[in-house]
Amino acid sequence: MDRLSPTDAGFYYAESENTPLHVGSVSVFEGPAPTYGDVVRLLLSKLPMVPRYRQRVREVPMHLGRPLWVDDPHFQILYHVRHTAVPTPGSEEQLRNLAGRVLGQRLDLAKPLWELWLVEGLEDGRWALISKVHHCMVDGIAGTDLMQLVFDLTPDATHPEPQDWTPHRTPSGVEAVAGAVQESLISPLRRLPRLANPSGLRQASTTALKTGRSLASRVPKVARQVTTPVARSLSGPIGPHRRWAWTDTDFGELKEIRTALGGTVNDVVLSAIARGFRDLLERRGTLSEGLVVRSMVPVSVRAAAQRGQLNNQIAPVFVDLPVGEPDPVARLTSIRRQMDAHKKLMQTVDARSIIGMGDFVAPTLLALGVRAALAAGQGFSQTVTTNVPGPRVPLYVLGRRMRSAHAYVPIAGGMRVSIGIFSYLTTMTFGINADFDAFPDVDVLSGGIRRGIDELLAVARQADRAPAS
């Protein structure tokens, strides 16, 4: 029985009527558009590479164990691959509006948790693919490994013929309960021999002590974060509808800023996002000195040997975006210091071991705990910002080259807006997902991110022109 990991089970349990927890993307291609039948046949030929796409989630009665992945005996690809169009010639705004509606709709939890939409009618003969995959299936970092499901590296790639598929038998309720009980007893016992070994016990004790000291050293920072004034107007109840916007930049601009002002590309990106939120709050009349927007930044802790595995290995860090600071360089410096501190902590703490502790959590408590954590998180973080590194080489679908791609990150836990950052070739895109009612001004945020890049670029070029002292 293939059981959901504790992290993946948490994403599954956190799904609710107003909180669809799928990740997604919108990819735009050169024309002409392929036929719907060609897309279906392409997917069928590649599905054997990702068996999860034919599996659905089977809950264990009374939550006695974490849910199972089981083959869907009624799998029908025509349900998962959809076909639509915008009025010709479709503009970028029309595509964004369509994507916002499609991505805002929940996936059917009784079926394999993914959809792919073929969109025709875009201007200049272009077309698009809108993809949706539930977060419990795959995290963003591993998701880039699975792009082989649809994408090719050459325009003349050939694909095998679709093969017949026979689903495995779904375990009965009694079997599922028995397996869950057995798993709950055996999983902790597997670790006992290692701990019983004197060297293993010493290593575990040393690691625990080291981790405890590192976490204890962060207590003052967490205490400061709790008392720091945050933009609470950005948090609150989430409705069922979404607005979606995007903007982009060139890697050359980000590297130019990094070279002149220091830090990493990611530091520069977060600084630009801080400017976007600053503009938004200023337009709303709620900006004040010292105010921050706290962003949860998921960090992959997947080991190199685990790359491509179908489970989530992520840990969150919290970054205070200094929106109350008017100086763009000071904002960058603040973010750089925070990220450096987080990196130091992540090197000290074995995040993978911490995530693994979920194996010892009773599944019923896990289900309740995730929902409670999301509820308790309201007010502490106002947004989530995730950066997914994409390919630096051209990608193709059925011989058509992909021109651009934009990431979609779900919102939950009172965080009404999220920003998914995706890189492709020499471009980085920012996909902004926001609650429809709470963010009628989402374009102010997307425009502010672009202005944040421009202002840092201007400072960087001025520093380059300054005579050396």
C-alpha positions as CSV (number, residue, x, y, z in Angstrom):
1,M,0.0,0.0,0.0
2,D,1.4,3.4,-1.1
3,R,0.6,5.8,1.7
4,L,0.7,9.6,1.6
5,S,3.6,11.1,3.5
6,P,2.7,13.1,6.5
7,T,3.4,16.4,4.6
8,D,1.3,15.3,1.6
9,A,-1.5,14.1,3.9
10,G,-1.4,17.5,5.5
11,F,-2.0,19.2,2.1
12,Y,-4.8,16.8,1.4
13,Y,-6.5,17.4,4.7
14,A,-6.2,21.1,4.4
15,E,-8.4,21.2,1.2
16,S,-11.7,22.9,1.8
17,E,-14.6,24.5,-0.1
18,N,-12.9,27.9,-0.4
19,T,-9.3,26.5,-0.2
20,P,-8.4,24.5,-3.3
21,L,-4.8,23.3,-2.7
22,H,-3.5,22.6,-6.2
23,V,-0.5,24.2,-7.9
24,G,-0.6,25.1,-11.5
25,S,0.8,26.9,-14.4
26,V,-0.1,28.7,-17.7
27,S,2.2,28.0,-20.6
28,V,1.9,29.9,-23.9
29,F,3.1,28.4,-27.2
30,E,3.8,29.4,-30.8
31,G,1.0,28.3,-33.2
32,P,-0.7,26.6,-34.7
33,A,-2.5,24.9,-31.9
34,P,-2.5,21.1,-31.9
35,T,-5.8,19.2,-32.0
36,Y,-7.4,18.0,-28.8
37,G,-7.0,14.4,-30.0
38,D,-3.2,15.0,-30.4
39,V,-2.9,16.3,-26.9
40,V,-4.8,13.4,-25.5
41,R,-2.7,10.8,-27.3
42,L,0.5,12.6,-26.1
43,L,-0.7,12.4,-22.5
44,L,-1.6,8.7,-22.9
45,S,1.8,7.8,-24.3
46,K,3.6,9.5,-21.3
47,L,1.3,8.5,-18.4
48,P,3.3,5.3,-17.7
49,M,6.2,7.5,-16.7
50,V,4.1,9.0,-13.9
51,P,1.8,6.3,-12.4
52,R,0.5,8.8,-9.8
53,Y,-1.6,10.5,-12.5
54,R,-3.8,7.4,-12.7
55,Q,-4.2,7.1,-8.9
56,R,-6.7,8.7,-6.6
57,V,-6.6,9.2,-2.8
58,R,-8.4,6.6,-0.7
59,E,-9.0,7.6,2.9
60,V,-8.7,5.1,5.7
61,P,-11.9,4.6,7.8
62,M,-12.0,6.8,10.9
63,H,-8.6,8.3,10.0
64,L,-6.8,5.3,11.6
65,G,-4.0,5.8,9.0
66,R,-2.8,8.3,6.5
67,P,-4.7,8.1,3.2
68,L,-3.5,5.7,0.4
69,W,-2.7,6.1,-3.2
70,V,-4.8,3.6,-5.2
71,D,-5.3,3.0,-8.9
72,D,-8.5,4.5,-10.2
73,P,-10.4,1.6,-11.9
74,H,-12.6,4.2,-13.7
75,F,-9.8,6.4,-14.9
76,Q,-10.8,8.3,-18.1
77,I,-8.3,10.7,-19.6
78,L,-11.0,12.6,-21.4
79,Y,-12.2,13.8,-18.0
80,H,-8.8,15.2,-17.1
81,V,-7.9,16.8,-20.4
82,R,-10.2,19.7,-21.3
83,H,-10.6,21.9,-24.3
84,T,-11.6,25.6,-24.5
85,A,-10.9,28.8,-26.3
86,V,-11.0,32.6,-25.9
87,P,-12.6,34.9,-28.6
88,T,-10.1,35.4,-31.4
89,P,-7.8,37.3,-31.2
90,G,-7.5,36.6,-27.5
91,S,-5.5,39.1,-25.5
92,E,-3.2,38.4,-22.5
93,E,-5.9,39.9,-20.2
94,Q,-8.5,37.4,-21.5
95,L,-6.1,34.5,-21.0
96,R,-5.4,35.7,-17.4
97,N,-9.1,36.0,-16.7
98,L,-9.8,32.5,-18.1
99,A,-6.8,31.1,-16.1
100,G,-8.1,32.7,-12.9
101,R,-11.5,31.0,-13.3
102,V,-10.0,27.6,-14.2
103,L,-7.3,27.6,-11.5
104,G,-9.8,28.8,-8.9
105,Q,-12.0,25.7,-9.3
106,R,-11.4,22.7,-7.0
107,L,-10.2,19.4,-8.4
108,D,-12.5,16.4,-7.9
109,L,-11.1,14.6,-4.9
110,A,-12.8,11.4,-5.9
111,K,-10.6,11.2,-9.1
112,P,-6.9,11.5,-9.9
113,L,-6.0,15.0,-8.8
114,W,-5.0,16.8,-12.0
115,E,-6.3,18.6,-15.1
116,L,-4.8,19.9,-18.3
117,W,-6.7,22.5,-20.4
118,L,-5.9,23.2,-24.0
119,V,-6.7,26.9,-24.8
120,E,-7.0,28.1,-28.4
121,G,-7.7,31.6,-29.9
122,L,-4.8,33.7,-28.6
123,E,-3.5,36.5,-30.8
124,D,-0.8,35.8,-33.4
125,G,-2.0,32.2,-33.7
126,R,-0.7,31.3,-30.2
127,W,-2.3,28.8,-27.8
128,A,-1.8,27.8,-24.2
129,L,-1.9,24.9,-21.7
130,I,-3.4,25.4,-18.2
131,S,-2.3,22.7,-15.8
132,K,-3.5,21.8,-12.3
133,V,-2.0,19.3,-9.9
134,H,-2.9,18.9,-6.3
135,H,-0.2,19.9,-3.9
136,C,-0.4,16.5,-2.1
137,M,0.8,14.9,-5.4
138,V,4.0,16.8,-5.9
139,D,5.9,19.9,-4.6
140,G,7.1,22.7,-6.9
141,I,10.7,21.5,-7.0
142,A,9.9,18.0,-7.9
143,G,7.2,19.2,-10.2
144,T,9.8,20.6,-12.6
145,D,11.2,17.0,-13.0
146,L,7.8,15.9,-14.1
147,M,7.5,18.3,-17.0
148,Q,8.6,15.4,-19.2
149,L,5.0,14.3,-19.0
150,V,4.1,16.9,-21.6
151,F,7.3,18.7,-22.7
152,D,10.0,17.7,-25.1
153,L,13.5,19.1,-25.6
154,T,13.4,19.1,-29.4
155,P,10.6,20.0,-31.8
156,D,11.0,16.7,-33.8
157,A,10.7,14.4,-30.7
158,T,8.8,11.2,-31.3
159,H,6.4,9.5,-28.8
160,P,5.5,5.9,-28.2
161,E,2.0,4.6,-29.0
162,P,-0.3,4.6,-26.0
163,Q,-0.3,1.3,-24.1
164,D,-3.1,-0.6,-22.4
165,W,-3.3,-0.2,-18.7
166,T,-4.8,-2.5,-16.1
167,P,-5.4,-1.0,-12.6
168,H,-4.4,-2.8,-9.4
169,R,-7.1,-3.9,-7.1
170,T,-8.2,-1.4,-4.6
171,P,-7.8,-2.6,-1.0
172,S,-11.0,-3.2,1.0
173,G,-11.9,-1.1,4.1
174,V,-10.7,-3.9,6.3
175,E,-7.4,-4.2,4.5
176,A,-6.9,-0.5,4.6
177,V,-7.5,-0.4,8.4
178,A,-5.3,-3.4,9.0
179,G,-2.5,-1.9,6.9
180,A,-2.8,1.4,8.8
181,V,-2.6,-0.3,12.2
182,Q,0.4,-2.4,11.1
183,E,2.1,0.8,9.7
184,S,1.5,2.7,12.9
185,L,3.2,-0.1,14.9
186,I,6.1,-1.0,12.6
187,S,7.2,2.5,11.4
188,P,8.5,3.7,14.8
189,L,10.0,0.3,15.6
190,R,12.1,0.5,12.4
191,R,14.1,3.3,14.0
192,L,14.6,1.6,17.3
193,P,17.6,-0.6,16.3
194,R,19.5,2.5,15.1
195,L,18.7,4.3,18.3
196,A,19.6,1.3,20.4
197,N,23.0,1.1,18.9
198,P,25.4,3.1,21.2
199,S,26.9,5.1,18.3
200,G,23.5,5.7,16.8
201,L,22.2,6.9,20.2
202,R,25.1,9.2,20.6
203,Q,24.6,10.6,17.1
204,A,20.9,11.1,17.7
205,S,21.6,12.8,21.0
206,T,24.2,15.1,19.5
207,T,21.9,16.0,16.6
208,A,19.0,16.7,19.0
209,L,21.1,18.9,21.2
210,K,22.5,20.8,18.3
211,T,19.1,21.2,16.8
212,G,17.7,22.4,20.1
213,R,20.4,24.9,20.6
214,S,19.9,26.3,17.1
215,L,16.2,26.6,17.5
216,A,16.6,28.2,20.9
217,S,18.9,30.8,19.4
218,R,16.1,31.8,17.1
219,V,13.6,32.4,19.9
220,P,14.5,36.1,20.2
221,K,14.0,36.6,16.5
222,V,10.6,34.9,16.6
223,A,9.6,37.0,19.5
224,R,10.5,40.1,17.6
225,Q,8.5,38.9,14.6
226,V,5.5,38.4,16.8
227,T,5.6,42.0,18.1
228,T,6.5,43.6,14.7
229,P,3.6,45.5,13.1
230,V,2.4,43.6,10.1
231,A,-0.1,44.4,7.3
232,R,-3.0,42.6,8.9
233,S,-5.4,44.1,6.3
234,L,-4.0,41.6,3.8
235,S,-5.2,38.6,5.9
236,G,-8.7,37.4,6.5
237,P,-11.4,35.0,5.3
238,I,-11.0,33.6,1.7
239,G,-13.8,33.3,-0.7
240,P,-14.3,30.7,-3.6
241,H,-13.2,33.0,-6.5
242,R,-9.7,34.1,-7.6
243,R,-8.0,37.0,-9.4
244,W,-4.8,36.3,-11.2
245,A,-2.2,38.6,-12.6
246,W,1.4,38.3,-13.7
247,T,4.5,40.3,-14.6
248,D,8.0,39.4,-15.6
249,T,11.6,40.4,-15.8
250,D,14.9,39.4,-17.5
251,F,17.6,37.5,-15.6
252,G,20.1,40.0,-16.9
253,E,18.4,42.7,-15.0
254,L,18.4,40.7,-11.7
255,K,22.0,39.7,-12.1
256,E,23.0,43.3,-12.8
257,I,21.3,44.4,-9.6
258,R,22.9,41.5,-7.6
259,T,26.4,42.3,-8.9
260,A,26.2,46.0,-8.1
261,L,24.3,45.9,-4.7
262,G,25.1,42.4,-3.4
263,G,23.0,39.5,-2.1
264,T,21.4,36.8,-4.3
265,V,19.0,36.9,-7.1
266,N,16.3,35.6,-4.7
267,D,17.1,38.5,-2.3
268,V,16.5,40.9,-5.3
269,V,13.3,39.2,-6.2
270,L,11.9,39.5,-2.6
271,S,12.9,43.2,-2.5
272,A,10.9,43.8,-5.7
273,I,8.0,42.0,-4.2
274,A,8.3,44.2,-1.1
275,R,8.0,47.3,-3.4
276,G,4.8,45.8,-4.9
277,F,3.2,45.4,-1.5
278,R,4.4,48.9,-0.5
279,D,2.6,50.4,-3.5
280,L,-0.6,48.3,-2.8
281,L,-0.7,49.4,0.9
282,E,0.0,53.0,0.0
283,R,-2.8,53.0,-2.6
284,R,-5.1,51.6,0.1
285,G,-4.0,54.2,2.6
286,T,-2.8,51.7,5.2
287,L,1.0,52.1,4.8
288,S,3.0,53.2,7.9
289,E,6.6,53.4,9.0
290,G,8.1,50.2,10.2
291,L,5.3,48.1,8.7
292,V,6.2,44.6,7.2
293,V,4.4,42.1,5.1
294,R,5.4,38.6,6.4
295,S,5.9,36.0,3.7
296,M,6.2,32.3,4.1
297,V,8.9,31.1,1.8
298,P,8.9,27.3,1.2
299,V,12.4,25.9,1.0
300,S,13.1,22.5,-0.6
301,V,15.1,20.1,1.7
302,R,15.0,17.3,-0.8
303,A,18.4,15.6,-1.0
304,A,20.0,15.2,-4.4
305,A,19.3,11.5,-4.4
306,Q,15.6,12.2,-3.8
307,R,15.2,14.4,-6.9
308,G,12.1,13.4,-8.8
309,Q,10.4,11.5,-6.0
310,L,6.6,12.0,-5.7
311,N,6.4,13.4,-2.3
312,N,6.9,16.8,-0.6
313,Q,10.2,17.6,1.2
314,I,9.8,21.2,2.1
315,A,10.3,23.4,5.2
316,P,8.9,27.0,5.6
317,V,10.9,30.1,6.6
318,F,9.3,33.4,7.3
319,V,10.7,36.7,5.8
320,D,9.6,40.1,6.9
321,L,9.3,42.3,3.7
322,P,10.1,45.8,5.0
323,V,7.3,47.6,3.1
324,G,7.4,50.6,5.5
325,E,11.0,51.3,4.4
326,P,11.1,53.9,1.5
327,D,14.7,53.3,0.5
328,P,15.0,50.3,-2.0
329,V,18.6,49.6,-1.0
330,A,17.7,49.4,2.7
331,R,14.8,47.0,1.9
332,L,17.3,44.8,0.0
333,T,19.8,44.9,2.9
334,S,17.1,43.9,5.4
335,I,15.9,41.0,3.3
336,R,19.5,39.9,2.6
337,R,20.3,39.7,6.3
338,Q,17.1,37.7,7.1
339,M,17.8,35.2,4.3
340,D,21.4,34.8,5.4
341,A,20.2,34.0,8.9
342,H,17.7,31.4,7.6
343,K,20.4,29.7,5.5
344,K,22.7,29.5,8.5
345,L,19.9,27.9,10.5
346,M,18.9,25.4,7.8
347,Q,22.5,24.3,7.6
348,T,22.5,23.6,11.3
349,V,19.1,22.0,11.7
350,D,18.4,18.7,10.0
351,A,15.1,19.8,8.4
352,R,14.6,16.4,6.8
353,S,14.6,14.7,10.2
354,I,12.1,17.3,11.5
355,I,9.8,16.5,8.6
356,G,10.2,12.8,9.2
357,M,8.8,13.2,12.7
358,G,5.4,13.3,11.1
359,D,5.6,9.5,10.9
360,F,5.0,9.4,14.6
361,V,1.9,11.6,14.5
362,A,-1.4,9.8,14.8
363,P,-3.2,10.3,11.5
364,T,-6.4,11.6,13.1
365,L,-4.4,14.2,15.0
366,L,-2.6,15.1,11.8
367,A,-5.9,15.8,10.0
368,L,-7.1,18.0,12.8
369,G,-3.7,19.6,13.4
370,V,-3.3,20.8,9.8
371,R,-6.7,22.6,9.9
372,A,-5.9,24.1,13.3
373,A,-2.4,25.3,12.1
374,L,-4.0,27.0,9.0
375,A,-6.5,28.7,11.3
376,A,-3.9,29.7,13.8
377,G,-1.6,31.1,11.0
378,Q,-4.0,33.9,10.3
379,G,-2.3,37.2,11.1
380,F,1.2,35.8,11.4
381,S,1.9,35.5,7.6
382,Q,0.2,37.6,5.0
383,T,1.5,35.9,1.9
384,V,3.4,33.0,0.5
385,T,6.2,33.4,-2.0
386,T,7.7,30.4,-3.8
387,N,10.4,30.3,-6.4
388,V,10.5,27.3,-8.8
389,P,13.6,27.1,-11.0
390,G,12.6,26.1,-14.5
391,P,14.6,25.0,-17.5
392,R,17.2,27.2,-19.3
393,V,16.6,25.4,-22.6
394,P,13.6,25.7,-25.0
395,L,10.7,23.3,-24.4
396,Y,8.3,22.0,-27.0
397,V,4.9,20.3,-27.0
398,L,4.0,18.5,-30.2
399,G,6.7,20.5,-32.1
400,R,5.5,23.9,-30.9
401,R,7.9,26.0,-28.8
402,M,6.9,27.3,-25.4
403,R,7.2,31.1,-25.3
404,S,6.4,31.8,-21.6
405,A,5.2,30.1,-18.4
406,H,3.6,31.4,-15.3
407,A,3.3,29.6,-11.9
408,Y,0.1,29.3,-9.8
409,V,0.4,28.9,-6.0
410,P,-2.6,28.3,-3.8
411,I,-3.8,30.5,-1.0
412,A,-4.8,29.2,2.4
413,G,-4.8,29.9,6.1
414,G,-6.0,33.4,5.9
415,M,-3.3,34.4,3.4
416,R,-5.3,36.0,0.6
417,V,-2.5,36.4,-1.9
418,S,0.4,34.2,-3.1
419,I,3.2,34.8,-5.6
420,G,4.6,31.9,-7.7
421,I,7.9,32.7,-9.4
422,F,9.0,30.7,-12.3
423,S,12.1,30.9,-14.5
424,Y,12.4,29.8,-18.1
425,L,15.2,30.6,-20.5
426,T,16.3,34.1,-19.7
427,T,13.0,35.3,-18.2
428,M,11.5,35.1,-14.6
429,T,7.8,35.5,-14.3
430,F,5.7,36.4,-11.2
431,G,2.2,34.7,-11.1
432,I,0.0,36.4,-8.5
433,N,-3.0,34.5,-7.2
434,A,-5.4,36.5,-5.0
435,D,-8.8,36.3,-3.4
436,F,-11.3,37.9,-5.8
437,D,-13.2,40.0,-3.3
438,A,-10.1,41.1,-1.2
439,F,-7.9,42.1,-4.2
440,P,-9.8,44.1,-6.8
441,D,-6.5,46.1,-7.0
442,V,-4.2,43.1,-7.7
443,D,-2.8,44.9,-10.8
444,V,-1.3,47.5,-8.4
445,L,0.7,44.7,-6.8
446,S,1.9,43.2,-10.1
447,G,2.8,46.7,-11.4
448,G,4.6,47.5,-8.2
449,I,6.8,44.4,-8.5
450,R,7.9,45.6,-11.9
451,R,8.6,49.1,-10.5
452,G,10.6,47.5,-7.7
453,I,12.9,45.9,-10.3
454,D,13.2,49.2,-12.2
455,E,14.2,51.2,-9.2
456,L,16.8,48.7,-8.0
457,L,18.1,48.6,-11.6
458,A,18.4,52.4,-11.7
459,V,20.3,52.4,-8.4
460,A,22.6,49.6,-9.6
461,R,23.5,51.5,-12.8
462,Q,24.1,54.7,-10.9
463,A,26.5,52.8,-8.6
464,D,28.3,51.4,-11.6
465,R,28.7,54.9,-13.1
466,A,30.0,56.4,-9.8
467,P,33.8,57.1,-9.9
468,A,35.9,54.9,-7.7
469,S,37.1,56.7,-4.5
